[in-house]
Amino acid sequence: MYNAKNRQQSLASGRGYLVSDHEQLATLGTTSGYCAVLVFALYINSSAVVALYSHPNRLWLVCPLIFYWISRLWLLAHRGQINEDPVVFAFTDRVSYVIGALVAVFFLSAI
């Protein structure tokens, strides 16, 4: 979004919003991401988790990782260091791979 703004485009290519919507989108994106962490925390507290995992408390270690990843993603986007496609960024970013690997380790250790 910020790269499109730097190129002085009014439309973000392939998106249903304007470049001028960047502040609203950043607010909605970070809020949605943090709500996802909250939903995951509520899931960890559910009775279904106890039935599925031997060590469900280990899943709590995933929450700060995801919180960090979402915060980092939006911070880099705000700085203009992410092109318009965050999925492509996530698949090419080393930190995303490390966080993904740690999340997998915590899930496997919880089983």
C-alpha positions in Angstrom: 0.0 0.0 0.0 2.7 2.4 0.9 4.7 1.5 -2.1 1.7 2.3 -4.3 1.5 5.6 -2.4 5.1 6.3 -3.2 4.5 5.6 -6.9 1.6 8.1 -6.6 -1.1 5.6 -7.6 -4.6 6.2 -6.3 -5.7 2.5 -6.6 -3.9 -0.5 -5.1 -3.6 -2.9 -8.0 -5.8 -6.0 -7.6 -7.4 -4.7 -4.4 -10.8 -3.3 -3.6 -9.7 -0.2 -1.9 -7.9 3.1 -2.5 -4.3 3.9 -1.5 -5.8 6.7 0.6 -7.5 4.1 2.7 -4.1 3.0 4.2 -4.6 4.4 7.7 -8.0 2.7 8.1 -6.7 -0.6 6.7 -3.7 -0.5 9.0 -6.1 0.0 12.0 -8.4 -2.8 10.8 -5.6 -5.1 10.0 -3.8 -4.8 13.4 -7.0 -5.0 15.3 -8.1 -8.1 13.4 -4.8 -9.8 14.0 -4.8 -9.1 17.7 -8.4 -10.4 17.8 -7.2 -13.6 16.2 -4.7 -14.0 19.0 -7.5 -13.4 21.5 -9.7 -16.1 19.8 -6.8 -18.5 19.9 -6.3 -17.8 23.6 -10.0 -18.5 24.2 -9.6 -21.7 22.3 -6.7 -22.7 24.5 -9.0 -22.3 27.5 -11.8 -24.4 26.0 -12.5 -28.0 27.1 -11.9 -29.2 23.6 -8.2 -28.5 23.9 -7.8 -30.7 27.0 -9.3 -33.6 24.9 -6.9 -32.9 22.0 -3.6 -32.1 23.6 -1.7 -33.8 26.4 0.1 -30.6 27.3 -2.3 -27.8 26.3 -0.5 -25.1 28.4 2.4 -25.2 25.9 0.1 -23.7 23.4 0.2 -20.4 25.3 3.7 -19.9 23.9 2.2 -19.5 20.5 0.3 -16.3 21.5 3.3 -14.0 21.9 4.8 -15.3 18.8 1.8 -14.6 16.7 1.3 -11.2 18.4 4.9 -10.4 17.6 4.6 -11.6 13.9 1.4 -9.5 13.3 3.0 -6.4 14.9 6.1 -6.8 12.9 4.2 -7.3 9.7 2.2 -4.2 10.1 5.2 -2.1 11.2 7.2 -3.2 8.1 4.1 -2.4 6.0 3.9 1.0 7.5 7.6 1.6 6.7 7.0 0.6 3.1 9.2 -2.5 3.4 6.4 -4.9 2.2 5.1 -4.8 -1.3 1.3 -4.9 -1.7 1.1 -8.7 -1.2 1.7 -9.7 2.4 1.4 -13.4 1.6 4.4 -13.2 -0.8 6.3 -11.4 1.9 5.5 -14.0 4.5 6.7 -16.8 2.2 10.0 -15.0 1.6 10.7 -13.6 5.0 13.2 -15.5 7.3 11.6 -14.3 10.5 8.3 -15.6 9.3 9.8 -19.0 8.8 11.4 -19.0 12.2 8.2 -18.0 13.9 6.3 -20.7 11.8 8.8 -23.3 12.9 8.5 -22.3 16.5 4.7 -22.4 16.3 5.0 -25.9 14.9 7.3 -27.0 17.6 5.0 -25.7 20.3 2.0 -27.5 18.7 3.9 -30.7 18.4 5.2 -30.5 22.0 1.6 -30.0 23.2 0.4 -33.2 21.6 
